[in-house]
Amino acid sequence: MSRSWGDRTYREIALRAGESLIAILPLGAVEAHGPHLPLRTDGLIARAMALEGARRLRTRSYEPFVLPTLDYSAAPFAREFPGTISVRPATIAALVRDIGFSLSPQVGCFALANAHLDPAHLGSLHSAVEELREYRIRVAFPDLTLRPWALRLTEEFKSGACHAGCYETSIVLAERPDLVRGALRRTLEPNPVSLGKAIREGKKTFTEAGGPDAYFGAPADATPGEGRDTISELGAILEDAVLQTLT
């Protein structure tokens, strides 16, 4: 049976409402991911994380369901590139808050599976989570840019050179290889510039940060095998965050 919230009827959700019901919201963006990956890459990664986390939580006798992916968010770092859609951070914070408040009478935990790492977006999520927790709503949000979660991911991810590089490209190769421009990505030279460091230095766009083609890392090195391993770890991270929230 589908783990997608939107595929179920209201009666099927009602039968599971309570402490064991977990609603997982995948969060992405519509933004440039190099010349080789689709604009909705973050949403694809977030949904893969959510589904793997749901699979793991199901083995622990919880009832996890994956909500429809929220693909619109603040994406100012990519604003110079065609195709990018960026909304105000306050809009995202309000929307996530509203979703959490709406779900609170029905679920034991509201979990965020986030793959979009723009600082403006992350700030919105932390703001929403803080407000929800003030109302004693249980929210699990493993911010992948912070310890301990970041230390569990790939070396490229930890280096900060990880936008549309090997890390993200591998996941898309594992999930939707038809959406990767394979011949093109194999021609891309590595870009070892750390986007994380550039953000800390105050850079505001991919171009300023040293990514004129909207990628950081080594997309040519990506493999489906690495992608599958990373999805497994992302699911484990989400599982652990939910369990910590519920204990």
C-alpha contacts under 8 A as a table, 3 or more apart, distances in Angstrom:
res1	aa1	res2	aa2	distance
2	S	7	D	6.81
2	S	8	R	7.70
3	R	7	D	7.90
3	R	51	L	7.49
3	R	54	A	7.48
3	R	64	P	7.09
3	R	65	F	4.93
3	R	66	V	6.03
4	S	7	D	5.41
4	S	8	R	7.03
4	S	65	F	5.48
4	S	66	V	4.76
4	S	67	L	6.16
4	S	68	P	7.47
5	W	8	R	5.61
5	W	13	I	7.98
5	W	23	A	7.83
5	W	65	F	5.24
5	W	66	V	5.41
5	W	67	L	5.08
5	W	68	P	7.22
6	G	9	T	7.82
6	G	67	L	6.52
6	G	68	P	6.58
8	R	12	E	6.12
8	R	13	I	6.78
9	T	12	E	5.24
9	T	13	I	6.51
10	Y	13	I	5.18
10	Y	14	A	6.04
11	R	14	A	4.89
11	R	15	L	6.22
12	E	15	L	5.31
12	E	16	R	6.84
13	I	16	R	5.30
13	I	17	A	6.12
14	A	17	A	5.11
14	A	106	Q	7.97
16	R	20	S	7.52
16	R	21	L	6.08
16	R	63	E	7.03
17	A	20	S	7.46
17	A	21	L	5.67
17	A	106	Q	5.09
17	A	107	V	5.86
18	G	21	L	5.58
18	G	106	Q	5.86
18	G	107	V	5.29
18	G	108	G	5.78
19	E	22	I	7.91
19	E	107	V	6.00
19	E	108	G	3.90
19	E	109	C	7.45
20	S	61	S	7.66
20	S	62	Y	4.87
20	S	63	E	5.59
20	S	64	P	7.87
20	S	107	V	7.19
20	S	108	G	5.75
21	L	62	Y	6.33
21	L	63	E	4.65
21	L	64	P	5.77
21	L	65	F	7.69
21	L	106	Q	7.52
21	L	107	V	4.87
21	L	108	G	5.48
21	L	109	C	7.00
22	I	62	Y	7.22
22	I	63	E	5.94
22	I	64	P	4.42
22	I	65	F	6.19
22	I	107	V	5.66
22	I	108	G	5.87
22	I	109	C	4.97
22	I	110	F	6.03
22	I	111	A	7.19
23	A	64	P	5.93
23	A	65	F	5.21
23	A	66	V	6.03
23	A	67	L	6.50
23	A	103	L	7.86
23	A	107	V	6.72
23	A	109	C	6.50
23	A	110	F	5.07
23	A	111	A	6.10
24	I	50	A	6.33
24	I	54	A	7.87
24	I	64	P	7.10
24	I	65	F	6.08
24	I	66	V	4.76
24	I	67	L	5.74
24	I	110	F	6.09
24	I	111	A	4.61
24	I	112	L	5.77
24	I	113	A	6.65
25	L	50	A	7.40
25	L	66	V	6.17
25	L	67	L	5.08
25	L	68	P	6.92
25	L	69	T	6.40
25	L	70	L	7.38
25	L	110	F	7.65
25	L	111	A	6.15
25	L	112	L	4.98
25	L	113	A	5.87
26	P	43	G	6.77
26	P	46	A	4.92
26	P	47	R	5.29
26	P	49	M	7.88
26	P	50	A	6.20
26	P	66	V	7.41
26	P	67	L	6.98
26	P	68	P	7.19
26	P	69	T	4.84
26	P	70	L	6.26
26	P	112	L	6.15
26	P	113	A	4.62
26	P	114	N	5.81
26	P	115	A	7.91
27	L	42	D	7.45
27	L	43	G	5.95
27	L	46	A	5.90
27	L	47	R	7.84
27	L	69	T	5.90
27	L	70	L	4.95
27	L	71	D	6.08
27	L	112	L	7.14
27	L	113	A	6.11
27	L	114	N	4.68
27	L	115	A	6.33
27	L	116	H	6.83
28	G	40	R	7.08
28	G	41	T	7.54
28	G	42	D	4.45
28	G	43	G	3.95
28	G	44	L	7.61
28	G	45	I	7.89
28	G	46	A	6.37
28	G	69	T	7.29
28	G	70	L	6.13
28	G	71	D	4.63
28	G	72	Y	6.77
28	G	73	S	7.14
28	G	114	N	6.46
28	G	115	A	5.71
28	G	116	H	5.08
29	A	39	L	7.69
29	A	40	R	6.07
29	A	41	T	7.72
29	A	42	D	5.88
29	A	43	G	6.26
29	A	70	L	7.58
29	A	71	D	4.50
29	A	72	Y	4.89
29	A	73	S	5.34
29	A	74	A	7.56
29	A	75	A	7.04
29	A	85	I	7.70
29	A	116	H	6.32
30	V	39	L	5.07
30	V	40	R	4.99
30	V	41	T	7.78
30	V	42	D	7.78
30	V	71	D	6.19
30	V	72	Y	6.08
30	V	73	S	7.51
30	V	75	A	7.78
30	V	83	G	7.35
30	V	84	T	5.46
30	V	85	I	5.48
30	V	86	S	7.53
31	E	39	L	4.90
31	E	40	R	6.77
31	E	75	A	6.71
31	E	78	A	6.05
31	E	79	R	7.87
31	E	81	F	7.78
31	E	83	G	6.37
31	E	84	T	3.99
31	E	85	I	6.22
31	E	86	S	7.87
32	A	35	P	7.85
32	A	38	P	7.51
32	A	39	L	5.33
32	A	78	A	6.08
32	A	81	F	6.21
32	A	82	P	7.42
32	A	83	G	6.73
32	A	84	T	5.87
32	A	214	A	6.17
33	H	36	H	7.13
33	H	37	L	5.41
33	H	38	P	6.52
33	H	39	L	6.08
33	H	41	T	7.11
33	H	163	H	6.93
33	H	164	A	5.14
33	H	214	A	5.72
33	H	215	Y	6.11
34	G	37	L	6.09
34	G	164	A	5.91
34	G	213	D	5.48
34	G	214	A	4.51
34	G	215	Y	4.68
35	P	181	R	7.94
35	P	184	L	7.72
35	P	185	R	7.62
35	P	213	D	6.78
35	P	214	A	7.56
36	H	180	V	5.83
36	H	181	R	4.76
36	H	182	G	7.22
36	H	184	L	6.34
36	H	185	R	5.47
37	L	41	T	6.66
37	L	164	A	7.00
37	L	169	T	7.15
37	L	172	V	7.97
37	L	179	L	6.77
37	L	180	V	5.31
37	L	181	R	6.62
38	P	41	T	5.50
38	P	179	L	6.44
38	P	180	V	7.18
39	L	42	D	7.98
39	L	83	G	7.03
39	L	84	T	7.21
40	R	43	G	5.42
40	R	44	L	6.51
40	R	71	D	7.04
41	T	44	L	5.16
41	T	45	I	6.34
41	T	168	E	7.78
41	T	172	V	7.15
42	D	45	I	5.14
42	D	46	A	6.06
42	D	71	D	7.91
42	D	115	A	5.19
42	D	116	H	5.57
43	G	46	A	4.99
43	G	47	R	6.08
43	G	69	T	6.52
43	G	70	L	7.36
43	G	71	D	5.77
43	G	115	A	6.92
43	G	116	H	7.87
44	L	47	R	5.31
44	L	48	A	6.27
44	L	172	V	7.20
44	L	175	E	7.66
45	I	48	A	5.14
45	I	49	M	6.21
45	I	115	A	6.17
45	I	168	E	7.63
45	I	171	I	6.64
45	I	172	V	7.10
45	I	231	I	7.91
46	A	49	M	5.05
46	A	50	A	6.12
46	A	69	T	7.91
46	A	113	A	5.51
46	A	114	N	5.46
46	A	115	A	5.07
47	R	50	A	4.89
47	R	51	L	6.06
47	R	66	V	7.87
47	R	69	T	6.82
47	R	113	A	7.38
48	A	51	L	5.26
48	A	52	E	6.17
48	A	175	E	7.50
48	A	231	I	6.46
48	A	235	G	7.97
49	M	52	E	5.30
49	M	53	G	6.02
49	M	113	A	6.38
49	M	231	I	5.82
49	M	232	S	7.68
49	M	234	L	5.33
49	M	235	G	4.94
49	M	238	L	7.45
50	A	53	G	5.06
50	A	54	A	6.02
50	A	66	V	6.36
50	A	113	A	5.65
50	A	235	G	6.55
50	A	238	L	7.45
51	L	54	A	4.98
51	L	55	R	6.15
51	L	66	V	6.70
51	L	235	G	7.42
52	E	55	R	5.04
52	E	56	R	6.33
52	E	231	I	7.04
52	E	232	S	6.52
52	E	234	L	7.64
52	E	235	G	4.60
52	E	236	A	7.67
53	G	56	R	5.19
53	G	57	L	6.16
53	G	234	L	7.47
53	G	235	G	3.92
53	G	236	A	6.15
53	G	237	I	7.73
53	G	238	L	5.50
53	G	239	E	5.29
54	A	57	L	5.08
54	A	58	R	6.03
54	A	64	P	5.21
54	A	65	F	6.58
54	A	66	V	7.32
54	A	235	G	7.65
54	A	239	E	7.64
55	R	58	R	5.23
55	R	59	T	6.85
55	R	64	P	7.93
56	R	59	T	5.48
56	R	60	R	7.10
56	R	235	G	7.28
56	R	236	A	7.32
56	R	239	E	6.62
57	L	60	R	5.16
57	L	61	S	6.91
57	L	62	Y	5.72
57	L	63	E	7.44
57	L	64	P	6.60
57	L	239	E	6.15
58	R	61	S	5.30
58	R	62	Y	5.11
58	R	63	E	5.96
58	R	64	P	6.44
59	T	62	Y	7.34
70	L	73	S	7.85
72	Y	85	I	7.09
72	Y	86	S	7.07
72	Y	87	V	7.08
73	S	85	I	7.65
73	S	86	S	5.77
73	S	87	V	5.44
73	S	88	R	7.44
73	S	89	P	7.18
73	S	92	I	6.06
73	S	121	H	6.47
74	A	85	I	7.93
74	A	86	S	4.68
74	A	87	V	4.78
74	A	88	R	5.68
74	A	89	P	5.37
74	A	92	I	7.31
74	A	118	D	7.47
74	A	120	A	6.08
74	A	121	H	5.19
75	A	78	A	5.85
75	A	79	R	6.64
75	A	84	T	7.44
75	A	85	I	6.97
75	A	86	S	4.74
75	A	87	V	7.21
75	A	118	D	6.21
75	A	120	A	7.24
75	A	121	H	7.02
76	P	79	R	4.98
76	P	86	S	6.30
76	P	118	D	7.59
76	P	120	A	7.49
76	P	204	K	7.57
76	P	205	T	6.90
77	F	80	E	7.78
77	F	118	D	6.77
77	F	204	K	5.84
77	F	205	T	4.01
77	F	206	F	5.53
78	A	81	F	5.77
78	A	84	T	6.40
78	A	205	T	6.15
78	A	206	F	6.09
78	A	214	A	7.39
79	R	82	P	7.71
79	R	84	T	6.08
79	R	85	I	7.57
79	R	86	S	7.13
79	R	205	T	7.39
80	E	205	T	7.62
81	F	84	T	6.11
81	F	214	A	7.99
87	V	91	T	6.86
87	V	92	I	7.58
88	R	91	T	5.29
88	R	92	I	6.92
89	P	92	I	5.31
89	P	93	A	6.29
89	P	120	A	6.13
89	P	121	H	6.16
89	P	123	G	7.74
89	P	124	S	5.54
90	A	93	A	5.05
90	A	94	A	6.07
90	A	124	S	6.58
91	T	94	A	5.25
91	T	95	L	6.15
92	I	95	L	5.05
92	I	96	V	6.11
92	I	121	H	7.54
92	I	124	S	6.19
92	I	125	L	7.54
93	A	96	V	5.38
93	A	97	R	6.12
93	A	124	S	4.62
93	A	125	L	5.88
93	A	127	S	6.43
93	A	128	A	5.08
94	A	97	R	5.08
94	A	98	D	6.06
94	A	128	A	6.92
95	L	98	D	5.07
95	L	99	I	6.17
96	V	99	I	5.12
96	V	100	G	6.15
96	V	125	L	7.28
96	V	128	A	6.21
97	R	100	G	5.11
97	R	101	F	6.14
97	R	128	A	5.11
97	R	129	V	7.24
97	R	131	E	7.43
97	R	132	L	6.50
98	D	101	F	5.11
98	D	102	S	6.05
99	I	102	S	5.13
99	I	103	L	6.20
100	G	103	L	5.21
100	G	104	S	6.01
100	G	110	F	6.52
100	G	132	L	6.96
100	G	137	I	7.84
101	F	104	S	5.21
101	F	105	P	7.96
101	F	132	L	7.23
101	F	137	I	7.91
102	S	105	P	7.21
103	L	106	Q	5.41
103	L	107	V	6.14
103	L	110	F	7.47
104	S	107	V	5.69
104	S	108	G	7.47
104	S	109	C	7.79
104	S	110	F	7.63
104	S	137	I	6.42
107	V	110	F	6.98
108	G	138	R	7.04
108	G	246	L	7.97
109	C	137	I	7.59
109	C	138	R	5.13
109	C	139	V	5.79
109	C	140	A	7.13
109	C	242	V	7.35
109	C	245	T	7.75
109	C	246	L	7.34
110	F	137	I	7.96
110	F	138	R	6.30
110	F	139	V	4.81
110	F	140	A	6.29
111	A	139	V	5.56
111	A	140	A	4.51
111	A	141	F	6.05
111	A	238	L	7.90
111	A	242	V	6.81
112	L	139	V	7.65
112	L	140	A	6.20
112	L	141	F	5.13
112	L	142	P	7.46
113	A	141	F	7.17
113	A	142	P	7.61
113	A	238	L	6.91
114	N	117	L	7.92
114	N	142	P	7.99
114	N	143	D	7.48
114	N	144	L	7.96
115	A	144	L	7.91
116	H	121	H	7.22
116	H	122	L	7.76
117	L	121	H	6.82
117	L	122	L	6.27
117	L	145	T	7.42
118	D	121	H	5.33
118	D	122	L	6.30
119	P	122	L	5.06
119	P	123	G	6.03
120	A	123	G	5.21
120	A	124	S	6.41
121	H	124	S	5.10
121	H	125	L	6.45
122	L	125	L	5.12
122	L	126	H	6.26
122	L	143	D	7.92
123	G	126	H	5.22
123	G	127	S	6.16
124	S	127	S	5.15
124	S	128	A	6.25
125	L	128	A	5.10
125	L	129	V	6.03
126	H	129	V	5.08
126	H	130	E	6.00
127	S	130	E	5.25
127	S	131	E	6.40
128	A	131	E	5.30
128	A	132	L	6.23
129	V	132	L	5.12
129	V	133	R	6.09
129	V	139	V	6.62
129	V	141	F	7.70
130	E	133	R	5.21
130	E	134	E	6.29
131	E	134	E	5.07
131	E	135	Y	6.86
132	L	135	Y	5.35
132	L	136	R	6.67
132	L	137	I	5.45
132	L	138	R	7.67
132	L	139	V	7.38
133	R	136	R	4.67
133	R	137	I	5.02
133	R	138	R	6.33
133	R	139	V	6.88
134	E	137	I	7.37
138	R	245	T	6.51
138	R	246	L	7.42
139	V	242	V	7.91
139	V	245	T	6.84
140	A	238	L	7.89
140	A	241	A	5.61
140	A	242	V	5.27
140	A	245	T	5.88
141	F	238	L	7.91
141	F	241	A	6.77
142	P	149	W	6.73
142	P	237	I	7.14
142	P	238	L	6.62
142	P	241	A	5.99
143	D	146	L	5.71
143	D	149	W	7.02
144	L	147	R	7.62
144	L	149	W	5.32
144	L	150	A	5.01
145	T	149	W	7.28
145	T	150	A	5.44
146	L	149	W	6.05
146	L	150	A	5.53
147	R	150	A	5.45
147	R	151	L	6.34
148	P	151	L	5.70
148	P	152	R	7.16
149	W	152	R	5.55
149	W	153	L	7.39
149	W	237	I	6.70
150	A	153	L	5.70
150	A	157	F	7.63
150	A	158	K	6.47
151	L	154	T	7.97
151	L	158	K	6.65
152	R	233	E	7.38
153	L	157	F	6.28
153	L	158	K	6.85
153	L	230	T	6.98
153	L	233	E	7.22
153	L	234	L	7.94
154	T	157	F	5.14
154	T	158	K	6.31
154	T	167	Y	6.99
154	T	230	T	7.53
155	E	158	K	5.06
155	E	159	S	6.15
156	E	159	S	5.03
156	E	160	G	6.69
156	E	161	A	6.08
156	E	162	C	5.91
156	E	166	C	7.21
156	E	167	Y	6.56
156	E	217	G	6.82
157	F	160	G	5.46
157	F	161	A	6.45
157	F	162	C	5.08
157	F	167	Y	6.41
158	K	161	A	7.87
159	S	162	C	7.41
159	S	194	S	6.30
159	S	196	G	7.89
160	G	193	V	7.77
160	G	194	S	4.46
160	G	195	L	5.30
160	G	196	G	4.66
160	G	197	K	6.86
161	A	165	G	7.25
161	A	191	N	7.39
161	A	192	P	5.72
161	A	193	V	5.61
161	A	194	S	4.20
161	A	195	L	5.45
161	A	196	G	7.18
161	A	216	F	4.81
161	A	217	G	4.69
162	C	165	G	5.16
162	C	166	C	7.07
162	C	167	Y	6.11
162	C	168	E	7.09
162	C	194	S	7.61
162	C	195	L	7.30
162	C	215	Y	7.73
162	C	216	F	5.36
162	C	217	G	5.18
163	H	167	Y	7.78
163	H	168	E	6.73
163	H	195	L	7.63
163	H	214	A	7.63
163	H	215	Y	5.32
163	H	216	F	4.97
163	H	217	G	6.75
164	A	167	Y	7.22
164	A	168	E	5.24
164	A	169	T	5.81
164	A	214	A	7.55
164	A	215	Y	4.95
164	A	216	F	6.20
164	A	217	G	7.11
164	A	219	P	6.63
165	G	168	E	5.79
165	G	169	T	5.83
165	G	215	Y	6.15
165	G	216	F	5.40
165	G	217	G	4.14
165	G	218	A	4.65
165	G	219	P	4.17
165	G	220	A	7.88
165	G	222	A	7.60
166	C	169	T	5.19
166	C	170	S	5.71
166	C	217	G	6.16
166	C	218	A	4.96
166	C	219	P	4.36
166	C	220	A	6.95
166	C	221	D	5.71
166	C	222	A	4.47
166	C	223	T	7.80
167	Y	170	S	5.53
167	Y	171	I	6.72
167	Y	219	P	7.82
167	Y	222	A	7.02
167	Y	226	E	7.84
167	Y	227	G	7.21
167	Y	230	T	7.93
168	E	171	I	5.26
168	E	172	V	6.44
168	E	227	G	7.74
169	T	172	V	5.19
169	T	173	L	6.08
169	T	180	V	7.73
169	T	219	P	5.96
169	T	222	A	5.83
169	T	223	T	7.83
169	T	227	G	7.69
170	S	173	L	5.00
170	S	174	A	6.26
170	S	219	P	7.95
170	S	222	A	4.65
170	S	223	T	5.00
170	S	224	P	5.28
170	S	225	G	7.48
170	S	226	E	5.87
170	S	227	G	4.23
170	S	228	R	7.87
171	I	174	A	5.07
171	I	175	E	6.15
171	I	224	P	6.69
171	I	226	E	7.32
171	I	227	G	3.84
171	I	228	R	6.58
171	I	230	T	7.03
171	I	231	I	6.87
172	V	175	E	4.94
172	V	176	R	5.23
172	V	177	P	6.13
172	V	179	L	7.58
172	V	180	V	7.07
172	V	224	P	7.88
172	V	227	G	7.15
173	L	176	R	5.60
173	L	177	P	4.23
173	L	178	D	7.90
173	L	180	V	6.69
173	L	222	A	7.82
173	L	223	T	6.76
173	L	224	P	5.06
173	L	227	G	6.80
174	A	177	P	6.33
174	A	223	T	7.75
174	A	224	P	4.40
174	A	225	G	7.09
174	A	227	G	5.33
174	A	228	R	5.87
176	R	179	L	5.66
176	R	180	V	7.36
177	P	180	V	5.41
178	D	181	R	7.86
180	V	185	R	7.83
181	R	184	L	5.59
181	R	185	R	6.10
182	G	185	R	5.24
182	G	186	R	6.35
183	A	186	R	5.53
183	A	187	T	6.99
184	L	187	T	5.41
184	L	188	L	6.90
185	R	188	L	5.32
185	R	219	P	6.11
185	R	220	A	5.58
186	R	219	P	7.21
186	R	220	A	4.45
186	R	221	D	7.85
187	T	220	A	6.83
188	L	218	A	7.64
188	L	219	P	6.82
188	L	220	A	6.14
189	E	218	A	6.90
189	E	220	A	7.36
190	P	216	F	7.43
190	P	217	G	5.57
190	P	218	A	4.32
190	P	219	P	7.07
190	P	220	A	7.54
191	N	211	G	7.55
191	N	215	Y	7.27
191	N	216	F	5.06
191	N	217	G	4.91
191	N	218	A	6.31
192	P	216	F	6.32
192	P	217	G	5.25
192	P	218	A	7.49
193	V	209	A	7.80
193	V	210	G	6.49
193	V	211	G	7.75
193	V	216	F	6.30
193	V	217	G	7.27
194	S	197	K	5.27
194	S	198	A	6.33
194	S	216	F	7.20
195	L	198	A	4.97
195	L	199	I	6.16
195	L	206	F	7.92
195	L	209	A	6.33
195	L	210	G	7.97
195	L	216	F	6.99
196	G	199	I	5.19
196	G	200	R	6.43
197	K	200	R	5.06
197	K	201	E	6.23
198	A	201	E	4.96
198	A	202	G	6.46
198	A	203	K	5.48
198	A	209	A	5.30
199	I	202	G	5.20
199	I	203	K	5.23
199	I	204	K	7.00
199	I	209	A	7.45
200	R	203	K	7.48
203	K	208	E	5.80
203	K	209	A	5.63
204	K	208	E	6.53
204	K	209	A	7.28
205	T	208	E	5.20
205	T	209	A	6.15
206	F	209	A	4.98
206	F	210	G	6.31
206	F	211	G	5.03
206	F	212	P	6.61
206	F	214	A	5.91
207	T	210	G	5.25
207	T	211	G	4.90
207	T	212	P	4.64
207	T	213	D	7.72
207	T	214	A	7.28
208	E	211	G	7.30
211	G	214	A	5.03
211	G	215	Y	5.63
211	G	216	F	6.25
212	P	215	Y	7.65
218	A	221	D	5.67
218	A	222	A	7.33
219	P	222	A	5.44
222	A	226	E	7.17
222	A	227	G	7.86
223	T	226	E	5.44
223	T	227	G	6.46
224	P	227	G	4.86
224	P	228	R	6.19
225	G	228	R	5.19
225	G	229	D	6.32
226	E	229	D	5.11
226	E	230	T	6.10
227	G	230	T	5.08
227	G	231	I	6.14
228	R	231	I	5.13
228	R	232	S	6.26
229	D	232	S	5.15
229	D	233	E	6.40
230	T	233	E	5.05
230	T	234	L	6.08
231	I	234	L	5.00
231	I	235	G	6.12
232	S	235	G	5.19
232	S	236	A	6.28
233	E	236	A	4.91
233	E	237	I	6.13
234	L	237	I	5.03
234	L	238	L	6.32
235	G	238	L	5.13
235	G	239	E	6.13
236	A	239	E	4.95
236	A	240	D	6.11
237	I	240	D	5.19
237	I	241	A	6.18
238	L	241	A	5.09
238	L	242	V	6.22
239	E	242	V	5.27
239	E	243	L	6.22
240	D	243	L	5.09
240	D	244	Q	6.09
241	A	244	Q	5.16
241	A	245	T	6.22
242	V	245	T	5.04
242	V	246	L	6.25
243	L	246	L	5.14
243	L	247	T	6.23
244	Q	247	T	5.39
